[in-house]
Amino acid sequence: MGIVKIDDDLHEEARRASTVMCRSINAQAEFWMTIGMLAEANPTLSFNQIVKMQFAAAHVRLAEPAAA
């Protein structure tokens, strides 16, 4: 584990986002870094596809949308 220096404005955005997403500031920053790393490695995937891929890797069962 180490210390990462980030811009004060970005830290404030992470703090605000962490409140909305019910994560710690560190967990929010880690989430953003993970998604960013996966997006760079998989440039053809959308954010939603990346998140769905992560759910699948964690064996999370996703609810099916209700039929209209």
N, C-alpha and C positions, 0 to 999 in steps of 0.2 A: 504494500500500500504506500502511496506517496501523496504529495501535495501538488495540486495543479493550480496554477495561477490563471484566472480568467478575468476578463473585463468586468468592472463593477456593474455596468448596465446589464450584461448577460447574466451575472449573478442575481440581480434583482428580478429579471425575467424568469429565471429558474425558481426563485423563491415564490413568485406569484403563481407560476404554473404548478409548482408542487402543492400549493394550497388547494387549487382546483382539483388536481388529480389525486389528492390524499396520499402524497408521497413526501418523504423528507427531501430537502434540497439536494442532498447527495444522490438519493435514488432517482430524482428527476434528471439530474445531470448525467447519471449513468445510463438512464433510459435513452436520453437524447444521443449520447455517444454511441450506444449500441445500435440504435436505429440508423444513425449516420454511417457507421461502419458497414452495416448490412446494405444500406442503399448504395454506397460506393462499390461494394463487391458485387451487387446485383442491380445495375443501373436500369434494367428493363422492368423491374418490379415497382409497383406503386407502394405507398405507405401501407395501405390496407392489406396488400398481398404480403408484405414483410411481416406485419403483425399477425396475420393468419398463419404464416409459416412458423412464427415463434410459438403461437398457441399449439400448433400441431406438434412441434418438437417437445413441448412440455406436457403433451398428452392431455390438453384441455379440451373437453367436449364443448363444442359451440352449439348454442340453440339454433334450430332451423327457423327461418322466417315463417310466419303464419301464412297460410294460403289465403289468397283474396277471394 
